[in-house]
Amino acid sequence: MSPGPATVTPLRPKRRCPECGRAAGRENYPFCSARCKTVDLHRWLSGSYVIPATEEVPSDPQAGDAD
């Protein structure tokens, strides 16, 4: 009995580009192109991906809690 055709399991599941939705390319993973990669980097550097704070942080660290 001979073995059937070999199946190769991919190392990563196929994903879509988070910017445009096209298939992600190997050289720019998880993006499809250098352009989409640069667009995402620009968003990080400009502060578009900021998570809003849920409570106020005191501006003076020496003040502490006065209560």
PDB file of N, H, CA, C and O in Angstrom:
ATOM      1  N   MET A   1       0.838  -1.176   0.000  1.00  0.00           N
ATOM      2  CA  MET A   1       0.000   0.000   0.000  1.00  0.00           C
ATOM      3  C   MET A   1       0.888   1.245   0.000  1.00  0.00           C
ATOM      4  O   MET A   1       1.688   1.429   0.917  1.00  0.00           O
ATOM      5  N   SER A   2       0.759   2.092  -1.003  1.00  0.00           N
ATOM      6  H   SER A   2       0.109   1.943  -1.748  1.00  0.00           H
ATOM      7  CA  SER A   2       1.582   3.295  -1.094  1.00  0.00           C
ATOM      8  C   SER A   2       0.862   4.477  -0.456  1.00  0.00           C
ATOM      9  O   SER A   2      -0.365   4.569  -0.505  1.00  0.00           O
ATOM     10  N   PRO A   3       1.634   5.378   0.143  1.00  0.00           N
ATOM     11  CA  PRO A   3       1.013   6.556   0.762  1.00  0.00           C
ATOM     12  C   PRO A   3       0.407   7.470  -0.303  1.00  0.00           C
ATOM     13  O   PRO A   3       0.882   7.532  -1.437  1.00  0.00           O
ATOM     14  N   GLY A   4      -0.640   8.168   0.087  1.00  0.00           N
ATOM     15  H   GLY A   4      -1.025   8.118   1.009  1.00  0.00           H
ATOM     16  CA  GLY A   4      -1.306   9.098  -0.827  1.00  0.00           C
ATOM     17  C   GLY A   4      -0.466  10.351  -1.023  1.00  0.00           C
ATOM     18  O   GLY A   4       0.657  10.430  -0.525  1.00  0.00           O
ATOM     19  N   PRO A   5      -0.991  11.311  -1.729  1.00  0.00           N
ATOM     20  CA  PRO A   5      -0.237  12.550  -1.947  1.00  0.00           C
ATOM     21  C   PRO A   5       0.036  13.247  -0.609  1.00  0.00           C
ATOM     22  O   PRO A   5      -0.813  13.278   0.282  1.00  0.00           O
ATOM     23  N   ALA A   6       1.219  13.791  -0.499  1.00  0.00           N
ATOM     24  H   ALA A   6       1.908  13.766  -1.223  1.00  0.00           H
ATOM     25  CA  ALA A   6       1.618  14.480   0.734  1.00  0.00           C
ATOM     26  C   ALA A   6       0.837  15.785   0.862  1.00  0.00           C
ATOM     27  O   ALA A   6       0.657  16.518  -0.110  1.00  0.00           O
ATOM     28  N   THR A   7       0.393  16.047   2.043  1.00  0.00           N
ATOM     29  H   THR A   7       0.539  15.451   2.832  1.00  0.00           H
ATOM     30  CA  THR A   7      -0.277  17.320   2.301  1.00  0.00           C
ATOM     31  C   THR A   7       0.618  18.167   3.188  1.00  0.00           C
ATOM     32  O   THR A   7       1.204  17.682   4.156  1.00  0.00           O
ATOM     33  N   VAL A   8       0.709  19.410   2.847  1.00  0.00           N
ATOM     34  H   VAL A   8       0.233  19.805   2.061  1.00  0.00           H
ATOM     35  CA  VAL A   8       1.541  20.350   3.594  1.00  0.00           C
ATOM     36  C   VAL A   8       0.628  21.242   4.412  1.00  0.00           C
ATOM     37  O   VAL A   8      -0.281  21.878   3.879  1.00  0.00           O
ATOM     38  N   THR A   9       0.876  21.282   5.690  1.00  0.00           N
ATOM     39  H   THR A   9       1.615  20.765   6.123  1.00  0.00           H
ATOM     40  CA  THR A   9       0.106  22.150   6.576  1.00  0.00           C
ATOM     41  C   THR A   9       0.789  23.510   6.610  1.00  0.00           C
ATOM     42  O   THR A   9       1.973  23.583   6.939  1.00  0.00           O
ATOM     43  N   PRO A  10       0.086  24.589   6.284  1.00  0.00           N
ATOM     44  CA  PRO A  10       0.713  25.908   6.313  1.00  0.00           C
ATOM     45  C   PRO A  10       1.089  26.298   7.742  1.00  0.00           C
ATOM     46  O   PRO A  10       0.427  25.904   8.702  1.00  0.00           O
ATOM     47  N   LEU A  11       2.162  27.076   7.864  1.00  0.00           N
ATOM     48  H   LEU A  11       2.700  27.396   7.084  1.00  0.00           H
ATOM     49  CA  LEU A  11       2.604  27.520   9.179  1.00  0.00           C
ATOM     50  C   LEU A  11       1.642  28.531   9.780  1.00  0.00           C
ATOM     51  O   LEU A  11       1.419  28.542  10.991  1.00  0.00           O
ATOM     52  N   ARG A  12       1.079  29.369   8.943  1.00  0.00           N
ATOM     53  H   ARG A  12       1.259  29.361   7.960  1.00  0.00           H
ATOM     54  CA  ARG A  12       0.121  30.377   9.398  1.00  0.00           C
ATOM     55  C   ARG A  12      -1.167  30.219   8.613  1.00  0.00           C
ATOM     56  O   ARG A  12      -1.138  29.870   7.433  1.00  0.00           O
ATOM     57  N   PRO A  13      -2.287  30.472   9.251  1.00  0.00           N
ATOM     58  CA  PRO A  13      -3.529  30.456   8.480  1.00  0.00           C
ATOM     59  C   PRO A  13      -3.559  31.652   7.525  1.00  0.00           C
ATOM     60  O   PRO A  13      -2.973  32.696   7.811  1.00  0.00           O
ATOM     61  N   LYS A  14      -4.237  31.493   6.403  1.00  0.00           N
ATOM     62  H   LYS A  14      -4.713  30.645   6.171  1.00  0.00           H
ATOM     63  CA  LYS A  14      -4.359  32.608   5.465  1.00  0.00           C
ATOM     64  C   LYS A  14      -5.220  33.686   6.095  1.00  0.00           C
ATOM     65  O   LYS A  14      -6.242  33.395   6.717  1.00  0.00           O
ATOM     66  N   ARG A  15      -4.807  34.919   5.932  1.00  0.00           N
ATOM     67  H   ARG A  15      -3.977  35.156   5.426  1.00  0.00           H
ATOM     68  CA  ARG A  15      -5.523  36.057   6.504  1.00  0.00           C
ATOM     69  C   ARG A  15      -5.685  37.146   5.462  1.00  0.00           C
ATOM     70  O   ARG A  15      -4.991  37.186   4.446  1.00  0.00           O
ATOM     71  N   ARG A  16      -6.610  38.010   5.749  1.00  0.00           N
ATOM     72  H   ARG A  16      -7.174  37.978   6.575  1.00  0.00           H
ATOM     73  CA  ARG A  16      -6.858  39.165   4.900  1.00  0.00           C
ATOM     74  C   ARG A  16      -6.080  40.356   5.437  1.00  0.00           C
ATOM     75  O   ARG A  16      -5.824  40.449   6.638  1.00  0.00           O
ATOM     76  N   CYS A  17      -5.709  41.259   4.552  1.00  0.00           N
ATOM     77  H   CYS A  17      -5.917  41.184   3.577  1.00  0.00           H
ATOM     78  CA  CYS A  17      -5.015  42.490   4.927  1.00  0.00           C
ATOM     79  C   CYS A  17      -5.941  43.330   5.802  1.00  0.00           C
ATOM     80  O   CYS A  17      -7.090  43.557   5.424  1.00  0.00           O
ATOM     81  N   PRO A  18      -5.472  43.802   6.967  1.00  0.00           N
ATOM     82  CA  PRO A  18      -6.340  44.599   7.831  1.00  0.00           C
ATOM     83  C   PRO A  18      -6.691  45.965   7.252  1.00  0.00           C
ATOM     84  O   PRO A  18      -7.639  46.599   7.714  1.00  0.00           O
ATOM     85  N   GLU A  19      -5.957  46.427   6.265  1.00  0.00           N
ATOM     86  H   GLU A  19      -5.186  45.912   5.889  1.00  0.00           H
ATOM     87  CA  GLU A  19      -6.226  47.733   5.663  1.00  0.00           C
ATOM     88  C   GLU A  19      -7.234  47.666   4.526  1.00  0.00           C
ATOM     89  O   GLU A  19      -8.192  48.439   4.504  1.00  0.00           O
ATOM     90  N   CYS A  20      -7.032  46.748   3.577  1.00  0.00           N
ATOM     91  H   CYS A  20      -6.254  46.120   3.595  1.00  0.00           H
ATOM     92  CA  CYS A  20      -7.864  46.753   2.375  1.00  0.00           C
ATOM     93  C   CYS A  20      -8.659  45.468   2.170  1.00  0.00           C
ATOM     94  O   CYS A  20      -9.569  45.443   1.342  1.00  0.00           O
ATOM     95  N   GLY A  21      -8.345  44.412   2.895  1.00  0.00           N
ATOM     96  H   GLY A  21      -7.605  44.432   3.568  1.00  0.00           H
ATOM     97  CA  GLY A  21      -9.105  43.181   2.793  1.00  0.00           C
ATOM     98  C   GLY A  21      -8.619  42.193   1.747  1.00  0.00           C
ATOM     99  O   GLY A  21      -9.172  41.099   1.634  1.00  0.00           O
ATOM    100  N   ARG A  22      -7.590  42.555   0.974  1.00  0.00           N
ATOM    101  H   ARG A  22      -7.140  43.443   1.066  1.00  0.00           H
ATOM    102  CA  ARG A  22      -7.046  41.592   0.004  1.00  0.00           C
ATOM    103  C   ARG A  22      -6.239  40.529   0.738  1.00  0.00           C
ATOM    104  O   ARG A  22      -5.949  40.675   1.925  1.00  0.00           O
ATOM    105  N   ALA A  23      -5.881  39.470   0.041  1.00  0.00           N
ATOM    106  H   ALA A  23      -6.117  39.351  -0.923  1.00  0.00           H
ATOM    107  CA  ALA A  23      -5.087  38.401   0.637  1.00  0.00           C
ATOM    108  C   ALA A  23      -3.714  38.932   1.059  1.00  0.00           C
ATOM    109  O   ALA A  23      -3.063  39.658   0.308  1.00  0.00           O
ATOM    110  N   ALA A  24      -3.288  38.567   2.255  1.00  0.00           N
ATOM    111  H   ALA A  24      -3.817  37.977   2.865  1.00  0.00           H
ATOM    112  CA  ALA A  24      -2.005  39.038   2.782  1.00  0.00           C
ATOM    113  C   ALA A  24      -0.856  38.394   2.021  1.00  0.00           C
ATOM    114  O   ALA A  24      -0.923  37.220   1.657  1.00  0.00           O
ATOM    115  N   GLY A  25       0.192  39.162   1.783  1.00  0.00           N
ATOM    116  H   GLY A  25       0.246  40.116   2.079  1.00  0.00           H
ATOM    117  CA  GLY A  25       1.366  38.650   1.084  1.00  0.00           C
ATOM    118  C   GLY A  25       2.424  38.174   2.060  1.00  0.00           C
ATOM    119  O   GLY A  25       2.482  38.628   3.202  1.00  0.00           O
ATOM    120  N   ARG A  26       3.240  37.278   1.610  1.00  0.00           N
ATOM    121  H   ARG A  26       3.193  36.909   0.682  1.00  0.00           H
ATOM    122  CA  ARG A  26       4.266  36.696   2.476  1.00  0.00           C
ATOM    123  C   ARG A  26       5.313  37.730   2.904  1.00  0.00           C
ATOM    124  O   ARG A  26       5.713  37.750   4.068  1.00  0.00           O
ATOM    125  N   GLU A  27       5.755  38.576   1.993  1.00  0.00           N
ATOM    126  H   GLU A  27       5.430  38.560   1.047  1.00  0.00           H
ATOM    127  CA  GLU A  27       6.818  39.526   2.305  1.00  0.00           C
ATOM    128  C   GLU A  27       6.364  40.702   3.161  1.00  0.00           C
ATOM    129  O   GLU A  27       7.205  41.366   3.767  1.00  0.00           O
ATOM    130  N   ASN A  28       5.079  40.982   3.232  1.00  0.00           N
ATOM    131  H   ASN A  28       4.395  40.442   2.740  1.00  0.00           H
ATOM    132  CA  ASN A  28       4.568  42.103   4.039  1.00  0.00           C
ATOM    133  C   ASN A  28       3.550  41.654   5.070  1.00  0.00           C
ATOM    134  O   ASN A  28       2.744  42.464   5.529  1.00  0.00           O
ATOM    135  N   TYR A  29       3.568  40.381   5.446  1.00  0.00           N
ATOM    136  H   TYR A  29       4.223  39.723   5.073  1.00  0.00           H
ATOM    137  CA  TYR A  29       2.567  39.804   6.348  1.00  0.00           C
ATOM    138  C   TYR A  29       2.435  40.636   7.611  1.00  0.00           C
ATOM    139  O   TYR A  29       3.469  40.998   8.172  1.00  0.00           O
ATOM    140  N   PRO A  30       1.290  40.958   8.087  1.00  0.00           N
ATOM    141  CA  PRO A  30      -0.039  40.522   7.700  1.00  0.00           C
ATOM    142  C   PRO A  30      -0.703  41.409   6.655  1.00  0.00           C
ATOM    143  O   PRO A  30      -1.906  41.293   6.418  1.00  0.00           O
ATOM    144  N   PHE A  31       0.057  42.280   6.036  1.00  0.00           N
ATOM    145  H   PHE A  31       1.034  42.374   6.228  1.00  0.00           H
ATOM    146  CA  PHE A  31      -0.490  43.181   5.020  1.00  0.00           C
ATOM    147  C   PHE A  31      -0.280  42.602   3.631  1.00  0.00           C
ATOM    148  O   PHE A  31       0.511  41.677   3.446  1.00  0.00           O
ATOM    149  N   CYS A  32      -0.995  43.153   2.655  1.00  0.00           N
ATOM    150  H   CYS A  32      -1.638  43.904   2.805  1.00  0.00           H
ATOM    151  CA  CYS A  32      -0.875  42.651   1.281  1.00  0.00           C
ATOM    152  C   CYS A  32       0.236  43.354   0.512  1.00  0.00           C
ATOM    153  O   CYS A  32       0.759  42.806  -0.459  1.00  0.00           O
ATOM    154  N   SER A  33       0.603  44.563   0.937  1.00  0.00           N
ATOM    155  H   SER A  33       0.178  45.008   1.726  1.00  0.00           H
ATOM    156  CA  SER A  33       1.609  45.324   0.197  1.00  0.00           C
ATOM    157  C   SER A  33       2.340  46.276   1.139  1.00  0.00           C
ATOM    158  O   SER A  33       1.937  46.487   2.283  1.00  0.00           O
ATOM    159  N   ALA A  34       3.423  46.840   0.623  1.00  0.00           N
ATOM    160  H   ALA A  34       3.750  46.669  -0.306  1.00  0.00           H
ATOM    161  CA  ALA A  34       4.178  47.821   1.401  1.00  0.00           C
ATOM    162  C   ALA A  34       3.333  49.068   1.657  1.00  0.00           C
ATOM    163  O   ALA A  34       3.482  49.716   2.693  1.00  0.00           O
ATOM    164  N   ARG A  35       2.455  49.404   0.725  1.00  0.00           N
ATOM    165  H   ARG A  35       2.334  48.878  -0.116  1.00  0.00           H
ATOM    166  CA  ARG A  35       1.597  50.574   0.902  1.00  0.00           C
ATOM    167  C   ARG A  35       0.696  50.420   2.112  1.00  0.00           C
ATOM    168  O   ARG A  35       0.610  51.328   2.939  1.00  0.00           O
ATOM    169  N   CYS A  36       0.019  49.278   2.229  1.00  0.00           N
ATOM    170  H   CYS A  36       0.088  48.541   1.558  1.00  0.00           H
ATOM    171  CA  CYS A  36      -0.876  49.051   3.363  1.00  0.00           C
ATOM    172  C   CYS A  36      -0.088  49.020   4.679  1.00  0.00           C
ATOM    173  O   CYS A  36      -0.575  49.480   5.711  1.00  0.00           O
ATOM    174  N   LYS A  37       1.106  48.485   4.633  1.00  0.00           N
ATOM    175  H   LYS A  37       1.502  48.111   3.795  1.00  0.00           H
ATOM    176  CA  LYS A  37       1.971  48.436   5.806  1.00  0.00           C
ATOM    177  C   LYS A  37       2.333  49.857   6.250  1.00  0.00           C
ATOM    178  O   LYS A  37       2.328  50.157   7.444  1.00  0.00           O
ATOM    179  N   THR A  38       2.645  50.725   5.291  1.00  0.00           N
ATOM    180  H   THR A  38       2.649  50.481   4.321  1.00  0.00           H
ATOM    181  CA  THR A  38       3.001  52.108   5.586  1.00  0.00           C
ATOM    182  C   THR A  38       1.805  52.898   6.111  1.00  0.00           C
ATOM    183  O   THR A  38       1.956  53.723   7.011  1.00  0.00           O
ATOM    184  N   VAL A  39       0.624  52.653   5.560  1.00  0.00           N
ATOM    185  H   VAL A  39       0.501  51.982   4.828  1.00  0.00           H
ATOM    186  CA  VAL A  39      -0.590  53.328   6.032  1.00  0.00           C
ATOM    187  C   VAL A  39      -0.825  52.983   7.510  1.00  0.00           C
ATOM    188  O   VAL A  39      -1.142  53.866   8.307  1.00  0.00           O
ATOM    189  N   ASP A  40      -0.674  51.720   7.871  1.00  0.00           N
ATOM    190  H   ASP A  40      -0.417  51.003   7.223  1.00  0.00           H
ATOM    191  CA  ASP A  40      -0.870  51.297   9.256  1.00  0.00           C
ATOM    192  C   ASP A  40       0.182  51.923  10.173  1.00  0.00           C
ATOM    193  O   ASP A  40      -0.145  52.365  11.274  1.00  0.00           O
ATOM    194  N   LEU A  41       1.432  51.964   9.733  1.00  0.00           N
ATOM    195  H   LEU A  41       1.698  51.605   8.838  1.00  0.00           H
ATOM    196  CA  LEU A  41       2.491  52.583  10.529  1.00  0.00           C
ATOM    197  C   LEU A  41       2.198  54.058  10.762  1.00  0.00           C
ATOM    198  O   LEU A  41       2.414  54.570  11.860  1.00  0.00           O
ATOM    199  N   HIS A  42       1.706  54.741   9.735  1.00  0.00           N
ATOM    200  H   HIS A  42       1.531  54.325   8.843  1.00  0.00           H
ATOM    201  CA  HIS A  42       1.365  56.160   9.885  1.00  0.00           C
ATOM    202  C   HIS A  42       0.280  56.344  10.938  1.00  0.00           C
ATOM    203  O   HIS A  42       0.337  57.288  11.726  1.00  0.00           O
ATOM    204  N   ARG A  43      -0.697  55.463  10.958  1.00  0.00           N
ATOM    205  H   ARG A  43      -0.744  54.696  10.318  1.00  0.00           H
ATOM    206  CA  ARG A  43      -1.760  55.558  11.958  1.00  0.00           C
ATOM    207  C   ARG A  43      -1.213  55.369  13.363  1.00  0.00           C
ATOM    208  O   ARG A  43      -1.629  56.063  14.292  1.00  0.00           O
ATOM    209  N   TRP A  44      -0.276  54.426  13.526  1.00  0.00           N
ATOM    210  H   TRP A  44       0.062  53.863  12.772  1.00  0.00           H
ATOM    211  CA  TRP A  44       0.342  54.228  14.846  1.00  0.00           C
ATOM    212  C   TRP A  44       1.097  55.481  15.269  1.00  0.00           C
ATOM    213  O   TRP A  44       0.958  55.938  16.403  1.00  0.00           O
ATOM    214  N   LEU A  45       1.899  56.039  14.357  1.00  0.00           N
ATOM    215  H   LEU A  45       2.011  55.667  13.436  1.00  0.00           H
ATOM    216  CA  LEU A  45       2.733  57.185  14.702  1.00  0.00           C
ATOM    217  C   LEU A  45       1.941  58.461  14.925  1.00  0.00           C
ATOM    218  O   LEU A  45       2.373  59.328  15.684  1.00  0.00           O
ATOM    219  N   SER A  46       0.789  58.594  14.278  1.00  0.00           N
ATOM    220  H   SER A  46       0.438  57.889  13.662  1.00  0.00           H
ATOM    221  CA  SER A  46      -0.021  59.805  14.449  1.00  0.00           C
ATOM    222  C   SER A  46      -0.948  59.712  15.654  1.00  0.00           C
ATOM    223  O   SER A  46      -1.593  60.699  16.005  1.00  0.00           O
ATOM    224  N   GLY A  47      -1.030  58.540  16.300  1.00  0.00           N
ATOM    225  H   GLY A  47      -0.506  57.737  16.015  1.00  0.00           H
ATOM    226  CA  GLY A  47      -1.851  58.396  17.499  1.00  0.00           C
ATOM    227  C   GLY A  47      -3.284  57.993  17.226  1.00  0.00           C
ATOM    228  O   GLY A  47      -4.130  58.150  18.107  1.00  0.00           O
ATOM    229  N   SER A  48      -3.590  57.487  16.068  1.00  0.00           N
ATOM    230  H   SER A  48      -2.903  57.359  15.353  1.00  0.00           H
ATOM    231  CA  SER A  48      -4.956  57.080  15.753  1.00  0.00           C
ATOM    232  C   SER A  48      -5.399  55.848  16.526  1.00  0.00           C
ATOM    233  O   SER A  48      -6.598  55.622  16.692  1.00  0.00           O
ATOM    234  N   TYR A  49      -4.451  55.047  17.001  1.00  0.00           N
ATOM    235  H   TYR A  49      -3.477  55.230  16.866  1.00  0.00           H
ATOM    236  CA  TYR A  49      -4.786  53.812  17.697  1.00  0.00           C
ATOM    237  C   TYR A  49      -4.737  53.961  19.218  1.00  0.00           C
ATOM    238  O   TYR A  49      -4.483  52.985  19.923  1.00  0.00           O
ATOM    239  N   VAL A  50      -4.973  55.160  19.729  1.00  0.00           N
ATOM    240  H   VAL A  50      -5.179  55.954  19.156  1.00  0.00           H
ATOM    241  CA  VAL A  50      -4.915  55.408  21.168  1.00  0.00           C
ATOM    242  C   VAL A  50      -6.136  54.813  21.854  1.00  0.00           C
ATOM    243  O   VAL A  50      -7.263  54.958  21.381  1.00  0.00           O
ATOM    244  N   ILE A  51      -5.897  54.145  22.968  1.00  0.00           N
ATOM    245  H   ILE A  51      -4.982  54.027  23.352  1.00  0.00           H
ATOM    246  CA  ILE A  51      -6.989  53.626  23.788  1.00  0.00           C
ATOM    247  C   ILE A  51      -7.308  54.696  24.825  1.00  0.00           C
ATOM    248  O   ILE A  51      -6.422  55.104  25.576  1.00  0.00           O
ATOM    249  N   PRO A  52      -8.555  55.158  24.882  1.00  0.00           N
ATOM    250  CA  PRO A  52      -8.883  56.224  25.820  1.00  0.00           C
ATOM    251  C   PRO A  52      -8.753  55.757  27.277  1.00  0.00           C
ATOM    252  O   PRO A  52      -9.069  54.614  27.609  1.00  0.00           O
ATOM    253  N   ALA A  53      -8.287  56.659  28.126  1.00  0.00           N
ATOM    254  H   ALA A  53      -8.031  57.588  27.857  1.00  0.00           H
ATOM    255  CA  ALA A  53      -8.134  56.353  29.550  1.00  0.00           C
ATOM    256  C   ALA A  53      -9.505  56.309  30.202  1.00  0.00           C
ATOM    257  O   ALA A  53     -10.406  57.050  29.807  1.00  0.00           O
ATOM    258  N   THR A  54      -9.670  55.449  31.195  1.00  0.00           N
ATOM    259  H   THR A  54      -8.939  54.847  31.516  1.00  0.00           H
ATOM    260  CA  THR A  54     -10.956  55.325  31.874  1.00  0.00           C
ATOM    261  C   THR A  54     -11.031  56.179  33.131  1.00  0.00           C
ATOM    262  O   THR A  54     -12.127  56.474  33.608  1.00  0.00           O
ATOM    263  N   GLU A  55      -9.896  56.579  33.673  1.00  0.00           N
ATOM    264  H   GLU A  55      -9.005  56.340  33.285  1.00  0.00           H
ATOM    265  CA  GLU A  55      -9.912  57.445  34.854  1.00  0.00           C
ATOM    266  C   GLU A  55      -8.793  58.462  34.746  1.00  0.00           C
ATOM    267  O   GLU A  55      -7.811  58.249  34.035  1.00  0.00           O
ATOM    268  N   GLU A  56      -8.948  59.566  35.454  1.00  0.00           N
ATOM    269  H   GLU A  56      -9.745  59.740  36.032  1.00  0.00           H
ATOM    270  CA  GLU A  56      -7.951  60.622  35.430  1.00  0.00           C
ATOM    271  C   GLU A  56      -6.723  60.212  36.233  1.00  0.00           C
ATOM    272  O   GLU A  56      -6.839  59.628  37.311  1.00  0.00           O
ATOM    273  N   VAL A  57      -5.563  60.519  35.704  1.00  0.00           N
ATOM    274  H   VAL A  57      -5.469  60.994  34.829  1.00  0.00           H
ATOM    275  CA  VAL A  57      -4.305  60.254  36.387  1.00  0.00           C
ATOM    276  C   VAL A  57      -3.816  61.582  36.946  1.00  0.00           C
ATOM    277  O   VAL A  57      -3.755  62.567  36.210  1.00  0.00           O
ATOM    278  N   PRO A  58      -3.464  61.637  38.236  1.00  0.00           N
ATOM    279  CA  PRO A  58      -3.004  62.919  38.797  1.00  0.00           C
ATOM    280  C   PRO A  58      -1.747  63.399  38.083  1.00  0.00           C
ATOM    281  O   PRO A  58      -0.852  62.609  37.781  1.00  0.00           O
ATOM    282  N   SER A  59      -1.686  64.700  37.817  1.00  0.00           N
ATOM    283  H   SER A  59      -2.412  65.342  38.062  1.00  0.00           H
ATOM    284  CA  SER A  59      -0.547  65.249  37.104  1.00  0.00           C
ATOM    285  C   SER A  59       0.686  65.372  38.000  1.00  0.00           C
ATOM    286  O   SER A  59       1.814  65.388  37.507  1.00  0.00           O
ATOM    287  N   ASP A  60       0.470  65.459  39.325  1.00  0.00           N
ATOM    288  H   ASP A  60      -0.446  65.446  39.725  1.00  0.00           H
ATOM    289  CA  ASP A  60       1.572  65.565  40.269  1.00  0.00           C
ATOM    290  C   ASP A  60       1.718  64.241  41.016  1.00  0.00           C
ATOM    291  O   ASP A  60       0.890  63.927  41.870  1.00  0.00           O
ATOM    292  N   PRO A  61       2.762  63.455  40.708  1.00  0.00           N
ATOM    293  CA  PRO A  61       2.903  62.156  41.362  1.00  0.00           C
ATOM    294  C   PRO A  61       3.192  62.249  42.858  1.00  0.00           C
ATOM    295  O   PRO A  61       2.988  61.270  43.574  1.00  0.00           O
ATOM    296  N   GLN A  62       3.663  63.398  43.352  1.00  0.00           N
ATOM    297  H   GLN A  62       3.830  64.194  42.770  1.00  0.00           H
ATOM    298  CA  GLN A  62       3.950  63.580  44.779  1.00  0.00           C
ATOM    299  C   GLN A  62       2.683  63.880  45.581  1.00  0.00           C
ATOM    300  O   GLN A  62       2.671  63.718  46.801  1.00  0.00           O
ATOM    301  N   ALA A  63       1.622  64.314  44.905  1.00  0.00           N
ATOM    302  H   ALA A  63       1.632  64.446  43.914  1.00  0.00           H
ATOM    303  CA  ALA A  63       0.399  64.709  45.617  1.00  0.00           C
ATOM    304  C   ALA A  63      -0.259  63.520  46.301  1.00  0.00           C
ATOM    305  O   ALA A  63      -0.684  63.640  47.450  1.00  0.00           O
ATOM    306  N   GLY A  64      -0.356  62.384  45.634  1.00  0.00           N
ATOM    307  H   GLY A  64      -0.011  62.287  44.701  1.00  0.00           H
ATOM    308  CA  GLY A  64      -0.965  61.209  46.228  1.00  0.00           C
ATOM    309  C   GLY A  64      -2.421  61.441  46.539  1.00  0.00           C
ATOM    310  O   GLY A  64      -3.031  62.375  46.018  1.00  0.00           O
ATOM    311  N   ASP A  65      -2.993  60.589  47.396  1.00  0.00           N
ATOM    312  H   ASP A  65      -2.498  59.831  47.819  1.00  0.00           H
ATOM    313  CA  ASP A  65      -4.386  60.752  47.824  1.00  0.00           C
ATOM    314  C   ASP A  65      -4.441  61.598  49.081  1.00  0.00           C
ATOM    315  O   ASP A  65      -3.794  61.277  50.078  1.00  0.00           O
ATOM    316  N   ALA A  66      -5.200  62.664  49.043  1.00  0.00           N
ATOM    317  H   ALA A  66      -5.725  62.925  48.233  1.00  0.00           H
ATOM    318  CA  ALA A  66      -5.324  63.560  50.178  1.00  0.00           C
ATOM    319  C   ALA A  66      -6.424  63.110  51.132  1.00  0.00           C
ATOM    320  O   ALA A  66      -6.595  63.715  52.190  1.00  0.00           O
ATOM    321  N   ASP A  67      -7.158  62.088  50.794  1.00  0.00           N
ATOM    322  H   ASP A  67      -7.019  61.597  49.935  1.00  0.00           H
ATOM    323  CA  ASP A  67      -8.272  61.639  51.648  1.00  0.00           C
ATOM    324  C   ASP A  67      -7.809  60.884  52.843  1.00  0.00           C
ATOM    325  O   ASP A  67      -8.628  60.444  53.650  1.00  0.00           O
TER     326      ASP A  67
END
